[in-house]
Amino acid sequence: MKSPCVELCSFDGRTGWCRGCGRTKEECRAWKKVQPHQRNKVAADLPRRLSRLSRG
């Protein structure tokens, strides 16, 4: 699975999620190292995270 990074790295102080892709700093750093099933789990949650960030 390709990285969901959109090269807009700015992290929300309340949630810790990137405003560009929705991942945490830890998830971003570990993305290439984690198992595919874990990447899929995180990727499936990204739309919810980004939606929550956009609502403020």
N, C-alpha and C positions, 0 to 999 in steps of 0.2 A: 504494500500500500504506500502510495506517495504521501509525503508530509503535507499536512493541511496548512502549513505556514504560508502567509500572504505577505511576508516581509513588512509587517506593521506591528512591531513588537513594542507594546505598551501594556503594562500589567495593571489591572484593577487592584487597588489597595485593599478593598473589602473582601473580594472573592479569591484573589490571586490568579485570576484567569487573564490570558492575553486578550486584549480587545480586538486583535486581528484574527486569531484562529481559535480562541477559546480554551487553549491548553494552559496548564500551569507551567512554571519555569522547570520544575522537575520533569514533567511529561515532555517538554520540548527537548531537554538535554538527553533524555533516555530514549527518545523516539526510535532511533535506528537499532537500539539494543534490545528492546522488549519484543516479546513473542507476538506474532501476528494476531492472535486472539485478543491480546491486551490492547493492541493498537485499534482493532475493530471496536472494542468496547468503548474506548475513549472517543473514537471518531463518531460513534453512534450518539454520544452525549453532547457533541459540540454544538449542534443546532439549538438545543435547549439552553446551553450556557450562553451562546451569543445572543439569543433572544432575551434572556434575563439581563444581560449587560446593556442591551439597547433600551430596555425599559427603565434602566437606572435604578 
